[in-house]
Every structure is written in structure tokens, then in C-alpha cells.
């Protein structure tokens, strides 16, 4: 059990407390960054829930700072935690890859193999014949999950490496054909099945 005098000691005031404020700020700013991203993507309930935890942690951090206005370490911990929280929030959101994007692919080369491959992978594909600056082109549209973007880019670079493509976030998409991404357990099962097939 910690002695009450510990909270008045130099170690606590100049080391432990600034670290706690730093960690609290990392938490609340990370949550705040995610909340803003969820808000812009239309996840209202998730954003509201995160907002509750964000403001609760922030109140704890700011109250500790106001109680120790003569402590420079608290100010540094507060500012450093804010900076680290922004970076961590963006990193976590990028790893989560929540949301839908639209990919536009424009190519002057034959795109039949790329189209066939994407459809075989389960992506919803819409193709349009167009006219570019240097002649006829094939335009391919596809709504995808953000986590599938690296796979799409890899396919484009393999089948049509000179194709122009652009990607935009989509806030709302109804009745769209979006590829179902296998879960971790499904991926493990499929990989195991492939290994067993190779062994035969």
C-alpha cells in the first residue's frame, strides 16, 4: 500500500504525475482522432461512445495540470501526450482500415485480364468505354473495403502496370457489390487447405 506522503513527494510530482498525464493525453487524443474519423465516415454511435471516454480522460488530465500549475513537467507531459496521441490515433485507424473506397482505373491497354481477375476475387466491377487525350480507353470502377486497397493496387501493377488509377473515400454506398473479406479464421482454414492440397 502506497503511503499518502508519496503523492506529495518530489518523485511523484516531477516524474510519476507528468508520465500519468502523458499517458492520459495519449489515450484521450487517440480516442479523439478515431472519433473524428468515425464521425466523418458516418459511424454516429461509435463516435458518440468514443466521445464519452475521450472527455472523461481529458478531464482527469486537465484537472491534474490545473492543480499543479507551477509544475513544468506536467505541461510537457500534456503537450507530448497530445502529439503522440495524434500520431497513434492515425496509426490505429490506418490499421483498422474502416470504410469503403471507390477505385477508378483508366487504361489504354487491354484490361480483360485485370477485369477477369478482379471479378474472380469477388470485387464488383463496372466498366465503361471512354475517350482519353490519346485515344480510346477502358474505365473500370469498383467499390472496395479500405483493407482491400493494397490487393487492388498489386493487381493493377501486375496486369496493367501503366494504368492510371485514383482512390476516394465513400461515405455512403447502398446496394453496392463489395467483396467479402475472409476472417482470420477463414484465412487460416484456406491456407491449411491449400497446403494439404499441395501435399497430395
N, C-alpha and C positions, 0 to 999 in steps of 0.2 A: 504493500500500500504506500502510495506516494505521500510524503509529508506535505502539509499545506504550505510550509515555507518554501518549498521547491518552486511554486508558482510566482514567488517574489524574488527568486534568485537571479543572478546575472546570466547564468546558463540558459534559464528558461526564457527570460525577456529578450536576450540578444541572439539566441540560437534556435531554441525549440519553437518559440512563438513565430518568428519570421518564416521558418520552414513550414509550420502548420498553415500559415496564411498563404504561402506559396502554393501548397498542395490544394488548399481550398479554392484558390483562384484558378488553378489548372482545371479542377473539376467543374466549377460553375461556368467558366468561359468555354470549355469544351462542350458542355451541355448546351450553352447558349448558341454556339456556332452550329451545332446539329439542329437546334430548334429553328434557327433562321432558315436553314436549308430545307427542313421538313415543311416549314411554312410556305416557302416559295414553290414547293412541289405539291402542295395541296393536302398534306397529311395533317389535318387540323387537330385530331385527337392526340396524336403523338406529340405534336408541337406544344399543345396545352399542357400535357403531362410533364414534358421536359421543363416547361416554364416554371412549374411549381418547385421542382428540385433546384433549378438554376437560381431562383430568387432566394430560396431558403439558405443555400450555401453562401450566396453573396452577402446576405445579411449577417451571417456569422463572421465572415471575413472582414467586412467593413466595420462592424462593431468592435472587433479586436484592434483595428487600426486606430479608430477614434479614441479608444481607451488608452492608447499608447502613442500619442501624437509626437512625443519627444524621442521616439524610437525610430531611428533611420532604417534599421533592419526590417521593420515592419513595412515601411514604404517600398523598400527594394524587393521584398518578398511579394508584395502586392503587384508591383509592376512586372516583375519577372514571371509571376504566375499567369498574368494576363497574356503576356507574349507567348509563353509556352502553350497556354490553353488554346489560342487561336490556331497554332500550328497543329497541335494534337487533334483538335476538332476536325480540321480539314483532312488530316491523315485518316482518321477513323471513318469519316464519311466517304472518302475515296475508296477505302477497303470494303465498306458496306455496299457501295455501288447501287444505291437505291434509285429507282426511277426508270423511265423509258426514254429512249432517244430515237430520232429518225436519221437514217443514213441515206445520203444521196450519192449515187455513183454515176459518173459520166465517162463513157469510154468510146473511142473511135474504133477500137479493135473488136473482134468477135467476142461477145460476152456470154455465149451459150454455155460454156463450161462453168463459168462463175455462177450463172443463174441456176444451172442444174445442181451444182454443189450446195449452194445456199438453201435451195428447196429441199434437198435430201437431208440437210441438217435440221430442217424443221422451221426455217425462217419464212415469214410471209413476205413474198416478193411481188412488186408491181413494176412492170417495165413499160417504157414509153419510147417511141422513136422520135428523135429530135434533130434539130439542125444547129450545129455549132459554127464557130467562126471559120473552121477549116473543112466543113462538110458534115455529112450525116453522123449522128452519134446515137448511142443507146443509153437511156437514162433509167437507172434502177433505184427504186425506193424500197426501204424496209424499216419497219418499226421493231426495235430490239430492246432488250434489257441492257442497262449500262454495263453489267458484268460480262455481257457477250461481245462488247466492242473489240477487245483485243483479238478475239477469234475472227471477227468480221474483217478487221484490218489485215490479219495474217492471210485470209483467203483472197482478199483483193490483191495483195502484193504477190501472191503465188500465181493466180490465174490472169490477172490484168494489172501488172506492175506499173503501167503508165497511166492508169485510170485516175481521173480527178474524183475525189470524194470529200464530202463535208458532213459534219455531225452536229445536230442541235438537240437540246433537251426538249422534251414534250411534257407539258403539264397535265394534259388530259387526252386520253385516247380511248374511245368506246368502240366495241366490236372489232378490235384490231386483232390480227393474227400474230401473236407474239410467241416466239419459241419458248417451250418449257425447258428450263434449265434443270438438269438432273440434280437431285440432292446429293450430299456427301455419301450417304449410304448407297444410293443408286450407282454413283460413280465407282465406288469400291466393288460393288457386285459386278458391274460391267467389265471392269479391268480384270477381275478374277476370272470371269467367264472367258474373256479373250485369251488369257494365259492358259487356261485349260484347253481351249480350242487349239492353240498353237502346239500344245504338248501332244496332241493326238496325231 
